Amino acid sequence: MQLLMAPARGEAARPVRVAAWDLVFYLGCFAFALGTALASEFYGYRIWGNFAVAGYGLAAAYSAWLTISARRGMQTNGKFSSRWIGIGAVVVLAMCAPLLMLVIRRLTGTDWLITPFSWAAQPEVWVIERSADLLLRHGTPYVDIAALGRAPEVNDYTPYGPVMTVFGLPRALFGGSPVLNALTDARWMFALAAVLCAYASWRLLNRPRIPVFAAQLAIACPLTALTWAVAGPDLAIVGLLVLTFALAAADRPGWSGFVLALVISAKLIVAPAAAVLAVFVYRRARGGNPWAATGRFAAALAAATIALHLPVYLANPAAFTEHVIRFPLGMGAVRSPAASPLPGHLIAQAGPAGTAISLVLVGVAAVAMLIWLARRPPATGSAALTRTAVGLGALILLTPATRYGYLVYPLVLLGAALTFRASGPTARPPRNGRADATSS
């Protein structure tokens, strides 16, 4: 009798545990938002924090109500018992509302000032919009640092690949009046790209049920919500990156390589994903010829990357090298301001020896990732995304110059991995008929 009752008790306790987890998650997010609202030096961050306090506070209060109801065994109305209500509160109050206010506030004109306490958009927004204007006028999105006639400053740099310029084209082409400037703010373009990529990936996976925990990691996490409101390019890039894995999982290696070329040609930080995707495409190939599938992936990746970079490089090789390669590596005429207190940066603070140690640790992490890929090649999209999240997370944590905001990449990728897993098995059955023990 006791054995029969134990599973029932476990099932009864599950709603309590789930609601309690939601409560802890949203309370942690609430604390982050409150600290940001009170202490951040950036105007946009503080505005986001004030809105986000309301969004996370409402989600936490709702989760507390669900927890109490579950503990008391109360039956809640189906319309008001969904955990997605908390996600909705975050999307409306911590993402859309602050973005709208900051877009309007930006019309008062605070771009290009060295005054973080007045920025309604982070510098990457203005820089990307400027890059589009430069591309249309001069054939290159990069400022010629050597021709400035003055000492360069950090805002002169565009540390992105040429594809990132696309998000600034609407402003460059149609901006000019307050209404058009508001409608063509690059943040709308970043948000639209992220949403469309997420939707396309979901369709490619045959519309799986999205776990709430996956949405909490990928959408409701403060790093995602904050990035959505004040900047946004990283969300567009990680959205495209998820799409590359969805295309590979849907047996479209050529398209996967092409989209990955777009991603790498926008931001080089995601280049390590190419190794994971190549192994995944080889492992997954259903046509019986994994080398052919991997070849299509590699050919599309290489051809598109060259086609996207070469014209811009030839327009001004020195400017391209300075902006895209030297500046992100800390070797430019101006040092990158990326200096969040993550392990790699803290180690590098010890001087040249510390920088060397940090770079060695990055190398060790890269070798460890390659060994992991070789010994346990991913056979599902979920496994491939998990490996990419771990690899990018290690790179972000250990590199000497970094920002904590980049951690949005592994968080979104882990959330996507949970959704890929919910879509069901996607690996090709092993030829020997045995279960694959390496795909998790």
Secondary structure, 3 states (H helix, E strand, C coil): CHHHHHHHHHHHHHHHHHHHHHHHHHHHHHHHHHHHHHHCCCHHHHHHHHHHHHHHHHHHHHHHHHHHHHHCCCCCCHHHCCCHHHHHHHHHHHHHHHHHHHHHHHCCCCCCCCCHHHCCCCHHHHHHHHHHHHHHHHCCCCCCHHHCCCCCCHHHCCCCCHHHHHHHHHHHHHCCCHHHHHHCCHHHHHHHHHHHHHHHHHHHCCCCCCCHHHHHHHHHCHHHHHHHHHCCHHHHHHHHHHHHHHHHHCCCHHHHHHHHHHHHCCCHHHCCHHHHHHHHHHHHCCCCCHHHHHHHHHHHHHHHHHHHHHHHHHHCHHHHHHHHHHCCCCCCCCCCCCCCCCHHHHHHCCCHHHHHHHHHHHHHHHHHHHHHHHHCCCCCHHHHHHHHHHHHHHHHHHCCCCCHHHHHHHHHHHHHHHHHHHCCCCCCCCCCCCCCCCCC
